Amino acid sequence: MSDVKLAVIGGSGVYDIEALTDVEEQSISTPFGDPSDAIVIGTLSGVRIAFLPRHGRGHRLTPTEVPYRANIWALKSLGVERIISISACGSMKEKYQPRHIVIPDQIYDNTKNRDYSFFGDGLVAHIGIADPFCPHLRPILGAAAEKTGGRVHMDGTFITIEGPRFSTRGESNIYRSWGIDIIGMTAVPEAQLAREAEICYATMAHVTDYDVWHEEEEAVNVEMLIANLMANAALSKQTIAELVPMLTDERPCDCGQTLSAAIITQRDMIPQEKVEQLGPIVAKYFPG
């Protein structure tokens, strides 16, 4: 499946892409367990792409339960080089209104209970993630979203909280005082795992609510969330259809060489079983 270079990870409300043709499903077992669901591979605008619902079809997994490492490992094993993440988010500022689209450029991690790295157990790597989203893929994704007629914001700091509960008003106001723009539950550790796997990664975040800080708006609840999710889902799929023809094979960013200067462990001390576990992620650095 080396011809599958683009993957879409669907967030809340996006569990399939109906426009895909020549569809097949791949159930992939990984050293980190099973992915969230079978990976659907199909053709869109003449390009083979992979689709994975982050929470599983039927929304069975909480943000903490999502098997992030298994998801990224499985997509890497297919040859994926770019990932578009579709995520729901709350707005922490007036200008990011419900049903707007945000293409964030920064992340603040406020999670507590996740597996954050593929590395450890005898193989240490320190990746750079000052800019957690691919600087080449982000503007292309934003341009594709604008073609759908959506209101698009091309920056924003995206805080990731543990969930599955929503914020208290005290938490929400503190996040606002920190300069946070949008809030969600899944950008971490997905973004850094994609970087470890040398995959370009960008997020299309769809605003569903004002969290709980806004005094003139109803506090976020599931009914509100679902109504805006359904409206945003169609826009997400239109954006992907616009995006596909805009991509070329070239990746002028540094995402594809992330590990070249990140692996710090002395080579003759790295356990072979760890190299085998990481398989497609580190294979090019350990030939033979």
Contacts in CASP RR format, 6 or more apart in sequence:
PFRMAT RR
TARGET T0000
AUTHOR 0000-0000-0000
METHOD contacts of the structure
MODEL  1
MSDVKLAVIGGSGVYDIEALTDVEEQSISTPFGDPSDAIVIGTLSGVRIA
FLPRHGRGHRLTPTEVPYRANIWALKSLGVERIISISACGSMKEKYQPRH
IVIPDQIYDNTKNRDYSFFGDGLVAHIGIADPFCPHLRPILGAAAEKTGG
RVHMDGTFITIEGPRFSTRGESNIYRSWGIDIIGMTAVPEAQLAREAEIC
YATMAHVTDYDVWHEEEEAVNVEMLIANLMANAALSKQTIAELVPMLTDE
RPCDCGQTLSAAIITQRDMIPQEKVEQLGPIVAKYFPG
1 26 0 8 1.000
1 41 0 8 1.000
1 48 0 8 1.000
1 78 0 8 1.000
1 79 0 8 1.000
2 78 0 8 1.000
2 79 0 8 1.000
3 48 0 8 1.000
4 41 0 8 1.000
4 48 0 8 1.000
4 49 0 8 1.000
4 50 0 8 1.000
4 78 0 8 1.000
4 79 0 8 1.000
4 80 0 8 1.000
5 47 0 8 1.000
5 48 0 8 1.000
5 79 0 8 1.000
5 80 0 8 1.000
5 81 0 8 1.000
5 82 0 8 1.000
5 249 0 8 1.000
6 47 0 8 1.000
6 49 0 8 1.000
6 50 0 8 1.000
6 80 0 8 1.000
6 81 0 8 1.000
6 82 0 8 1.000
6 83 0 8 1.000
6 84 0 8 1.000
6 244 0 8 1.000
6 247 0 8 1.000
7 39 0 8 1.000
7 49 0 8 1.000
7 50 0 8 1.000
7 51 0 8 1.000
7 52 0 8 1.000
7 75 0 8 1.000
7 78 0 8 1.000
7 80 0 8 1.000
7 82 0 8 1.000
7 83 0 8 1.000
7 84 0 8 1.000
8 17 0 8 1.000
8 49 0 8 1.000
8 50 0 8 1.000
8 51 0 8 1.000
8 52 0 8 1.000
8 83 0 8 1.000
8 84 0 8 1.000
8 86 0 8 1.000
8 240 0 8 1.000
9 52 0 8 1.000
9 53 0 8 1.000
9 54 0 8 1.000
9 71 0 8 1.000
9 83 0 8 1.000
9 84 0 8 1.000
9 85 0 8 1.000
9 86 0 8 1.000
9 190 0 8 1.000
10 51 0 8 1.000
10 52 0 8 1.000
10 53 0 8 1.000
10 54 0 8 1.000
10 85 0 8 1.000
10 86 0 8 1.000
10 236 0 8 1.000
11 53 0 8 1.000
11 54 0 8 1.000
11 55 0 8 1.000
11 85 0 8 1.000
11 86 0 8 1.000
11 87 0 8 1.000
11 88 0 8 1.000
11 186 0 8 1.000
12 55 0 8 1.000
12 59 0 8 1.000
12 87 0 8 1.000
12 88 0 8 1.000
12 225 0 8 1.000
12 229 0 8 1.000
13 59 0 8 1.000
13 88 0 8 1.000
13 226 0 8 1.000
13 229 0 8 1.000
13 230 0 8 1.000
13 232 0 8 1.000
13 233 0 8 1.000
14 53 0 8 1.000
14 86 0 8 1.000
14 233 0 8 1.000
14 236 0 8 1.000
14 237 0 8 1.000
15 53 0 8 1.000
15 56 0 8 1.000
15 57 0 8 1.000
15 58 0 8 1.000
15 59 0 8 1.000
16 40 0 8 1.000
16 51 0 8 1.000
16 53 0 8 1.000
16 57 0 8 1.000
17 40 0 8 1.000
17 44 0 8 1.000
17 51 0 8 1.000
17 237 0 8 1.000
17 240 0 8 1.000
18 237 0 8 1.000
19 44 0 8 1.000
19 237 0 8 1.000
19 241 0 8 1.000
20 40 0 8 1.000
20 42 0 8 1.000
20 43 0 8 1.000
20 44 0 8 1.000
20 49 0 8 1.000
20 51 0 8 1.000
21 42 0 8 1.000
21 43 0 8 1.000
21 44 0 8 1.000
22 42 0 8 1.000
22 43 0 8 1.000
23 40 0 8 1.000
23 41 0 8 1.000
23 42 0 8 1.000
24 40 0 8 1.000
24 41 0 8 1.000
24 42 0 8 1.000
25 38 0 8 1.000
25 39 0 8 1.000
25 40 0 8 1.000
25 41 0 8 1.000
26 38 0 8 1.000
26 39 0 8 1.000
26 41 0 8 1.000
26 50 0 8 1.000
26 74 0 8 1.000
26 78 0 8 1.000
27 34 0 8 1.000
27 38 0 8 1.000
27 39 0 8 1.000
28 34 0 8 1.000
28 35 0 8 1.000
28 39 0 8 1.000
28 74 0 8 1.000
28 77 0 8 1.000
28 78 0 8 1.000
30 69 0 8 1.000
30 70 0 8 1.000
30 73 0 8 1.000
30 74 0 8 1.000
30 77 0 8 1.000
31 73 0 8 1.000
31 277 0 8 1.000
31 278 0 8 1.000
32 67 0 8 1.000
32 69 0 8 1.000
32 70 0 8 1.000
32 73 0 8 1.000
32 115 0 8 1.000
32 118 0 8 1.000
33 67 0 8 1.000
33 70 0 8 1.000
34 67 0 8 1.000
34 70 0 8 1.000
35 52 0 8 1.000
35 67 0 8 1.000
35 70 0 8 1.000
35 71 0 8 1.000
35 74 0 8 1.000
36 52 0 8 1.000
36 53 0 8 1.000
36 54 0 8 1.000
36 55 0 8 1.000
36 56 0 8 1.000
36 61 0 8 1.000
36 66 0 8 1.000
36 67 0 8 1.000
36 70 0 8 1.000
36 71 0 8 1.000
37 52 0 8 1.000
37 53 0 8 1.000
37 56 0 8 1.000
37 57 0 8 1.000
39 50 0 8 1.000
39 51 0 8 1.000
39 52 0 8 1.000
39 74 0 8 1.000
39 75 0 8 1.000
39 78 0 8 1.000
40 50 0 8 1.000
40 51 0 8 1.000
40 52 0 8 1.000
41 48 0 8 1.000
41 49 0 8 1.000
41 50 0 8 1.000
41 51 0 8 1.000
41 78 0 8 1.000
42 48 0 8 1.000
42 49 0 8 1.000
42 50 0 8 1.000
42 51 0 8 1.000
43 49 0 8 1.000
44 240 0 8 1.000
44 241 0 8 1.000
44 244 0 8 1.000
45 241 0 8 1.000
45 244 0 8 1.000
45 245 0 8 1.000
46 244 0 8 1.000
47 244 0 8 1.000
47 245 0 8 1.000
47 247 0 8 1.000
49 240 0 8 1.000
49 244 0 8 1.000
50 75 0 8 1.000
50 78 0 8 1.000
50 80 0 8 1.000
52 71 0 8 1.000
52 74 0 8 1.000
52 75 0 8 1.000
54 61 0 8 1.000
54 66 0 8 1.000
54 71 0 8 1.000
54 85 0 8 1.000
54 186 0 8 1.000
54 190 0 8 1.000
55 61 0 8 1.000
55 62 0 8 1.000
55 66 0 8 1.000
61 67 0 8 1.000
62 163 0 8 1.000
62 164 0 8 1.000
63 162 0 8 1.000
63 163 0 8 1.000
63 164 0 8 1.000
63 185 0 8 1.000
63 186 0 8 1.000
64 113 0 8 1.000
64 114 0 8 1.000
64 162 0 8 1.000
64 163 0 8 1.000
64 164 0 8 1.000
66 186 0 8 1.000
68 114 0 8 1.000
68 115 0 8 1.000
68 189 0 8 1.000
68 190 0 8 1.000
68 193 0 8 1.000
69 115 0 8 1.000
69 118 0 8 1.000
69 189 0 8 1.000
69 193 0 8 1.000
71 190 0 8 1.000
72 83 0 8 1.000
72 118 0 8 1.000
72 190 0 8 1.000
72 193 0 8 1.000
72 194 0 8 1.000
72 196 0 8 1.000
72 197 0 8 1.000
72 199 0 8 1.000
73 118 0 8 1.000
73 197 0 8 1.000
73 280 0 8 1.000
73 281 0 8 1.000
75 83 0 8 1.000
75 197 0 8 1.000
75 199 0 8 1.000
76 197 0 8 1.000
76 199 0 8 1.000
76 280 0 8 1.000
76 281 0 8 1.000
77 279 0 8 1.000
77 280 0 8 1.000
79 280 0 8 1.000
80 199 0 8 1.000
81 199 0 8 1.000
81 200 0 8 1.000
81 251 0 8 1.000
81 256 0 8 1.000
82 134 0 8 1.000
82 137 0 8 1.000
82 199 0 8 1.000
82 200 0 8 1.000
82 201 0 8 1.000
82 247 0 8 1.000
82 251 0 8 1.000
83 194 0 8 1.000
83 199 0 8 1.000
83 200 0 8 1.000
83 201 0 8 1.000
83 202 0 8 1.000
84 137 0 8 1.000
84 141 0 8 1.000
84 202 0 8 1.000
84 203 0 8 1.000
84 204 0 8 1.000
84 240 0 8 1.000
84 243 0 8 1.000
85 186 0 8 1.000
85 187 0 8 1.000
85 190 0 8 1.000
85 191 0 8 1.000
85 201 0 8 1.000
85 202 0 8 1.000
85 203 0 8 1.000
85 204 0 8 1.000
86 203 0 8 1.000
86 204 0 8 1.000
86 206 0 8 1.000
86 236 0 8 1.000
87 184 0 8 1.000
87 186 0 8 1.000
87 187 0 8 1.000
87 203 0 8 1.000
87 204 0 8 1.000
87 205 0 8 1.000
87 206 0 8 1.000
88 184 0 8 1.000
88 205 0 8 1.000
88 206 0 8 1.000
88 208 0 8 1.000
88 225 0 8 1.000
88 228 0 8 1.000
88 229 0 8 1.000
88 232 0 8 1.000
89 102 0 8 1.000
89 158 0 8 1.000
89 182 0 8 1.000
89 183 0 8 1.000
89 184 0 8 1.000
89 205 0 8 1.000
89 206 0 8 1.000
89 207 0 8 1.000
89 208 0 8 1.000
90 96 0 8 1.000
90 182 0 8 1.000
90 183 0 8 1.000
90 184 0 8 1.000
90 207 0 8 1.000
90 208 0 8 1.000
90 209 0 8 1.000
90 210 0 8 1.000
90 211 0 8 1.000
90 220 0 8 1.000
91 97 0 8 1.000
91 98 0 8 1.000
91 100 0 8 1.000
91 181 0 8 1.000
91 182 0 8 1.000
91 183 0 8 1.000
91 207 0 8 1.000
91 209 0 8 1.000
91 210 0 8 1.000
91 211 0 8 1.000
92 159 0 8 1.000
92 172 0 8 1.000
92 175 0 8 1.000
92 176 0 8 1.000
92 179 0 8 1.000
92 180 0 8 1.000
92 181 0 8 1.000
92 182 0 8 1.000
92 183 0 8 1.000
92 210 0 8 1.000
92 211 0 8 1.000
92 213 0 8 1.000
93 176 0 8 1.000
93 181 0 8 1.000
95 153 0 8 1.000
96 102 0 8 1.000
96 153 0 8 1.000
96 181 0 8 1.000
96 182 0 8 1.000
96 207 0 8 1.000
97 151 0 8 1.000
97 207 0 8 1.000
98 207 0 8 1.000
98 208 0 8 1.000
98 209 0 8 1.000
98 210 0 8 1.000
98 228 0 8 1.000
99 151 0 8 1.000
99 206 0 8 1.000
99 207 0 8 1.000
99 208 0 8 1.000
99 228 0 8 1.000
99 231 0 8 1.000
99 232 0 8 1.000
100 150 0 8 1.000
100 151 0 8 1.000
100 152 0 8 1.000
100 153 0 8 1.000
100 206 0 8 1.000
100 207 0 8 1.000
101 142 0 8 1.000
101 145 0 8 1.000
101 150 0 8 1.000
101 151 0 8 1.000
101 152 0 8 1.000
101 153 0 8 1.000
101 204 0 8 1.000
101 205 0 8 1.000
101 206 0 8 1.000
101 207 0 8 1.000
101 232 0 8 1.000
101 235 0 8 1.000
101 239 0 8 1.000
102 152 0 8 1.000
102 153 0 8 1.000
102 156 0 8 1.000
102 158 0 8 1.000
102 181 0 8 1.000
102 182 0 8 1.000
102 205 0 8 1.000
102 206 0 8 1.000
102 207 0 8 1.000
103 133 0 8 1.000
103 138 0 8 1.000
103 141 0 8 1.000
103 142 0 8 1.000
103 145 0 8 1.000
103 152 0 8 1.000
103 153 0 8 1.000
103 154 0 8 1.000
103 155 0 8 1.000
103 202 0 8 1.000
103 203 0 8 1.000
103 204 0 8 1.000
103 205 0 8 1.000
104 133 0 8 1.000
104 155 0 8 1.000
104 156 0 8 1.000
104 157 0 8 1.000
104 158 0 8 1.000
104 181 0 8 1.000
104 182 0 8 1.000
104 187 0 8 1.000
104 203 0 8 1.000
104 205 0 8 1.000
105 131 0 8 1.000
105 133 0 8 1.000
105 138 0 8 1.000
105 154 0 8 1.000
105 155 0 8 1.000
105 156 0 8 1.000
105 157 0 8 1.000
106 131 0 8 1.000
106 132 0 8 1.000
106 133 0 8 1.000
106 155 0 8 1.000
106 156 0 8 1.000
106 157 0 8 1.000
106 158 0 8 1.000
107 132 0 8 1.000
107 133 0 8 1.000
107 157 0 8 1.000
107 158 0 8 1.000
107 159 0 8 1.000
107 160 0 8 1.000
107 187 0 8 1.000
107 188 0 8 1.000
107 191 0 8 1.000
108 157 0 8 1.000
108 158 0 8 1.000
108 159 0 8 1.000
108 160 0 8 1.000
108 178 0 8 1.000
108 180 0 8 1.000
109 159 0 8 1.000
109 160 0 8 1.000
109 188 0 8 1.000
110 159 0 8 1.000
110 160 0 8 1.000
110 161 0 8 1.000
110 162 0 8 1.000
110 175 0 8 1.000
111 160 0 8 1.000
111 161 0 8 1.000
111 162 0 8 1.000
111 188 0 8 1.000
111 189 0 8 1.000
112 162 0 8 1.000
113 162 0 8 1.000
114 188 0 8 1.000
114 189 0 8 1.000
115 189 0 8 1.000
116 188 0 8 1.000
116 189 0 8 1.000
116 192 0 8 1.000
116 193 0 8 1.000
117 125 0 8 1.000
117 189 0 8 1.000
117 192 0 8 1.000
117 193 0 8 1.000
117 196 0 8 1.000
118 193 0 8 1.000
118 196 0 8 1.000
118 197 0 8 1.000
118 278 0 8 1.000
118 281 0 8 1.000
119 125 0 8 1.000
119 196 0 8 1.000
119 278 0 8 1.000
120 274 0 8 1.000
121 271 0 8 1.000
121 274 0 8 1.000
122 265 0 8 1.000
122 269 0 8 1.000
122 270 0 8 1.000
122 271 0 8 1.000
122 274 0 8 1.000
123 263 0 8 1.000
123 265 0 8 1.000
123 270 0 8 1.000
123 271 0 8 1.000
123 274 0 8 1.000
123 275 0 8 1.000
123 278 0 8 1.000
123 282 0 8 1.000
124 263 0 8 1.000
124 264 0 8 1.000
124 265 0 8 1.000
125 196 0 8 1.000
125 259 0 8 1.000
125 262 0 8 1.000
125 263 0 8 1.000
125 264 0 8 1.000
125 265 0 8 1.000
126 262 0 8 1.000
126 264 0 8 1.000
127 192 0 8 1.000
127 195 0 8 1.000
127 196 0 8 1.000
127 258 0 8 1.000
127 259 0 8 1.000
127 262 0 8 1.000
128 195 0 8 1.000
128 258 0 8 1.000
128 262 0 8 1.000
129 191 0 8 1.000
129 192 0 8 1.000
129 195 0 8 1.000
132 191 0 8 1.000
132 192 0 8 1.000
132 195 0 8 1.000
132 201 0 8 1.000
133 191 0 8 1.000
133 201 0 8 1.000
133 202 0 8 1.000
133 203 0 8 1.000
134 200 0 8 1.000
134 201 0 8 1.000
134 202 0 8 1.000
134 253 0 8 1.000
134 255 0 8 1.000
135 253 0 8 1.000
136 200 0 8 1.000
136 251 0 8 1.000
136 252 0 8 1.000
136 253 0 8 1.000
136 255 0 8 1.000
137 200 0 8 1.000
137 201 0 8 1.000
137 202 0 8 1.000
137 253 0 8 1.000
138 154 0 8 1.000
138 202 0 8 1.000
139 154 0 8 1.000
140 243 0 8 1.000
140 246 0 8 1.000
140 247 0 8 1.000
141 202 0 8 1.000
141 204 0 8 1.000
141 239 0 8 1.000
141 243 0 8 1.000
142 152 0 8 1.000
142 154 0 8 1.000
142 204 0 8 1.000
143 246 0 8 1.000
144 239 0 8 1.000
144 240 0 8 1.000
144 242 0 8 1.000
144 243 0 8 1.000
144 246 0 8 1.000
145 152 0 8 1.000
145 204 0 8 1.000
145 235 0 8 1.000
145 239 0 8 1.000
145 242 0 8 1.000
146 152 0 8 1.000
147 239 0 8 1.000
147 242 0 8 1.000
148 235 0 8 1.000
148 238 0 8 1.000
148 239 0 8 1.000
148 242 0 8 1.000
150 235 0 8 1.000
155 181 0 8 1.000
156 181 0 8 1.000
156 182 0 8 1.000
157 179 0 8 1.000
157 180 0 8 1.000
157 181 0 8 1.000
157 182 0 8 1.000
158 180 0 8 1.000
158 181 0 8 1.000
158 182 0 8 1.000
158 183 0 8 1.000
158 184 0 8 1.000
158 187 0 8 1.000
158 203 0 8 1.000
158 205 0 8 1.000
159 175 0 8 1.000
159 178 0 8 1.000
159 180 0 8 1.000
159 182 0 8 1.000
159 183 0 8 1.000
159 184 0 8 1.000
160 183 0 8 1.000
160 184 0 8 1.000
160 185 0 8 1.000
160 186 0 8 1.000
160 187 0 8 1.000
160 188 0 8 1.000
161 167 0 8 1.000
161 171 0 8 1.000
161 183 0 8 1.000
161 184 0 8 1.000
161 185 0 8 1.000
162 185 0 8 1.000
163 185 0 8 1.000
164 185 0 8 1.000
166 211 0 8 1.000
166 212 0 8 1.000
166 219 0 8 1.000
166 220 0 8 1.000
167 175 0 8 1.000
167 183 0 8 1.000
167 211 0 8 1.000
167 212 0 8 1.000
168 212 0 8 1.000
169 212 0 8 1.000
169 213 0 8 1.000
172 183 0 8 1.000
172 211 0 8 1.000
172 212 0 8 1.000
172 213 0 8 1.000
173 213 0 8 1.000
175 183 0 8 1.000
175 211 0 8 1.000
176 213 0 8 1.000
182 205 0 8 1.000
182 207 0 8 1.000
183 211 0 8 1.000
184 205 0 8 1.000
187 203 0 8 1.000
190 201 0 8 1.000
191 201 0 8 1.000
191 203 0 8 1.000
194 200 0 8 1.000
194 201 0 8 1.000
195 201 0 8 1.000
195 255 0 8 1.000
195 258 0 8 1.000
196 258 0 8 1.000
196 259 0 8 1.000
196 281 0 8 1.000
197 280 0 8 1.000
197 281 0 8 1.000
198 255 0 8 1.000
198 256 0 8 1.000
198 257 0 8 1.000
198 258 0 8 1.000
198 259 0 8 1.000
198 281 0 8 1.000
199 255 0 8 1.000
199 256 0 8 1.000
200 251 0 8 1.000
200 253 0 8 1.000
200 255 0 8 1.000
200 256 0 8 1.000
201 255 0 8 1.000
204 236 0 8 1.000
204 239 0 8 1.000
206 228 0 8 1.000
206 229 0 8 1.000
206 232 0 8 1.000
206 235 0 8 1.000
206 236 0 8 1.000
207 228 0 8 1.000
208 220 0 8 1.000
208 224 0 8 1.000
208 225 0 8 1.000
208 228 0 8 1.000
208 229 0 8 1.000
208 232 0 8 1.000
209 217 0 8 1.000
209 220 0 8 1.000
209 224 0 8 1.000
209 225 0 8 1.000
209 228 0 8 1.000
210 217 0 8 1.000
210 220 0 8 1.000
211 219 0 8 1.000
211 220 0 8 1.000
212 219 0 8 1.000
212 220 0 8 1.000
218 224 0 8 1.000
259 281 0 8 1.000
259 282 0 8 1.000
259 285 0 8 1.000
260 285 0 8 1.000
263 282 0 8 1.000
263 285 0 8 1.000
270 286 0 8 1.000
275 282 0 8 1.000
275 286 0 8 1.000
END
